Amino acid sequence: MRIIGVDPGRDGALAMICGGAVRDVIDVPLLPDNSQVQVDGARLCAWIDINLPINIAVIENVQPMRG
């Protein structure tokens, strides 16, 4: 079974787990733009393509922290 875990956001990451072992981890790919944070969709799709097929995707439910 192949699982992708996603920690969304500017400082997020993606992980590929296969057979219960971590196979690959990357930071969320960002475009080199100093004015705003934008995900580099092409690089993200390329990473997903090389990790196909995917059985399950798990995305963190991000909620604000009170401080």
ABEGO torsion letter per residue (X at the ends): XBBBBBBBEAABBBBBBBGGBBABBBBBBBBBBAABBBBBAAAAAAAAAAAOBBABBBBBBBBBBBX
